[in-house]
Amino acid sequence: MSKICQITGKKAMVGNNVSHSKRRTKRRFDVNLFRKKFYWVEQDTWISLNISAAGLRTINKLGLDAALKRAATKGCLYE
């Protein structure tokens, strides 16, 4: 399971851990991902998505069908 949101396309970022002495070591900022099942009324089926918290807010705002269409045009939707 890759750590990419299927709605927004968000993925992990790379940054630095900075100690008190300002010494820097590499680290990853992971996305707040979880697996969630949605009922897709238009297709009359359940689908399971890896989505971030921002992706869930997008689905709540636009609706599932509109969010899936937007993700498909952006190229974020991976099956």
C-alpha positions as CSV (number, residue, x, y, z in Angstrom):
1,M,0.0,0.0,0.0
2,S,1.6,3.2,-1.1
3,K,1.3,6.3,1.1
4,I,-0.6,8.4,-1.5
5,C,-4.1,9.9,-1.1
6,Q,-6.3,8.7,-3.9
7,I,-8.4,11.8,-3.9
8,T,-5.9,14.7,-3.4
9,G,-2.7,13.0,-4.5
10,K,-0.8,14.0,-1.4
11,K,2.3,12.0,-0.5
12,A,5.0,12.1,2.0
13,M,7.4,15.1,2.2
14,V,11.1,15.1,3.1
15,G,12.5,17.5,5.7
16,N,15.0,17.8,8.5
17,N,15.0,16.9,12.2
18,V,16.7,19.8,13.9
19,S,18.4,19.2,17.2
20,H,19.0,21.8,19.9
21,S,22.5,22.3,18.5
22,K,21.0,22.9,15.0
23,R,22.3,19.6,13.7
24,R,20.1,18.4,10.8
25,T,19.2,14.8,9.9
26,K,16.7,13.8,7.2
27,R,13.2,12.7,8.1
28,R,9.8,12.1,6.4
29,F,6.6,13.9,7.0
30,D,4.0,11.2,6.3
31,V,0.4,11.9,5.2
32,N,-2.5,11.4,7.6
33,L,-3.8,8.4,5.6
34,F,-6.5,5.9,6.4
35,R,-8.5,3.2,4.5
36,K,-12.2,4.0,4.3
37,K,-15.2,2.4,2.5
38,F,-17.7,4.5,0.7
39,Y,-21.1,3.6,-0.9
40,W,-21.1,4.9,-4.5
41,V,-24.8,5.5,-5.3
42,E,-24.3,6.1,-9.0
43,Q,-22.6,2.7,-9.5
44,D,-24.6,1.0,-6.7
45,T,-21.4,-0.5,-5.1
46,W,-19.0,-0.1,-2.2
47,I,-15.5,1.2,-2.9
48,S,-12.5,1.3,-0.6
49,L,-10.1,4.3,-0.8
50,N,-6.8,5.3,0.8
51,I,-7.6,8.9,1.6
52,S,-6.1,11.6,3.7
53,A,-8.0,13.8,6.1
54,A,-8.0,16.6,3.5
55,G,-9.4,14.1,1.0
56,L,-12.2,13.2,3.4
57,R,-13.1,16.9,3.7
58,T,-13.2,17.1,-0.1
59,I,-15.6,14.2,-0.3
60,N,-17.8,15.8,2.4
61,K,-17.8,19.1,0.5
62,L,-18.2,18.0,-3.1
63,G,-19.8,14.6,-2.8
64,L,-18.2,11.3,-3.7
65,D,-19.0,11.3,-7.4
66,A,-17.6,14.8,-8.0
67,A,-14.5,14.1,-5.9
68,L,-13.8,10.9,-7.9
69,K,-14.3,12.7,-11.2
70,R,-11.9,15.5,-10.1
71,A,-9.3,13.0,-8.9
72,A,-9.5,11.1,-12.2
73,T,-8.9,14.3,-14.2
74,K,-5.9,15.2,-12.0
75,G,-4.5,11.7,-12.3
76,C,-4.7,10.9,-8.5
77,L,-7.0,8.0,-8.6
78,Y,-5.2,4.7,-8.4
79,E,-7.0,1.4,-8.2
